[in-house]
Amino acid sequence: MSIIYDEIRSQYDALARTQTLVDERIADIAALLSKGQGNLIFLGSGSSYTLACSAALMAQLRLGRPA
């Protein structure tokens, strides 16, 4: 197959690995967010930009912090 096809297919594994890492460190993440210090920054380009905008809005609504 092509390099692009392989990259697209690998996204499922990358998302699963990301979820595993988040699950393993959820207590650390929650502790960091509960401090309420500083702004949250969400980055994205292309379709991930749309996801970053959605994540920023949810963070603002749920955490009451600038994002």
N, C-alpha and C positions, 0 to 999 in steps of 0.2 A: 504494500500500500504506500501511499504518499506520506511525507513527513507531516503535512497538515492534518491528514486523517488520523495519524497516530497521536498527534497532539490533542485533537478533539476527544478521541477515545480515552486518553489518559486522564481527562478531567474528572471522570467519575472516581477514579482511585485517589486523585488529589483531594477531592472533596471529602472522601471517606477518611483519609489521613488527617485532614484539618479537623473534622468532627471528633476524631479520637483524641487529638491533642487538646482541643478545647475541653472535652469531657474530663481529661486527666488534670487539667489546671483550672477548672471552673471555680474552685474556692479562691484561688489566687486572683482570678479575674474579678470575681465579685468583691473581694476585699479592696482591690485597686479602684474599682468604680464607686464603691461606697465612700471613699475618701472625699469625693466631690471636688477635687482640685484640678484646675486647668481645663482646657478645651479638649474635646475628642475630635480627631481628624480621621475622616474616611476618604480614601483615594480610589480612583477608578478611571478607566479609559474605555471608551466604547460601551459595550453592554455592562461592564462592571461599574461604569460611572453611574448608570441608572440604579444599580444595586447600592452603590455608595450613598447616593442621594436618599434612597429609601431608608437605609440604615441610620443615616444622620437624623432624619426626621423622627424615626422611632426612638433614637437615643434622646433627642430633645423632649419628646412627649413623655417618655417613661422615666427619664432620669432628671428632667428639668434642668439640663445643662446645655450650654452652647455646643454645637457640633458642626 
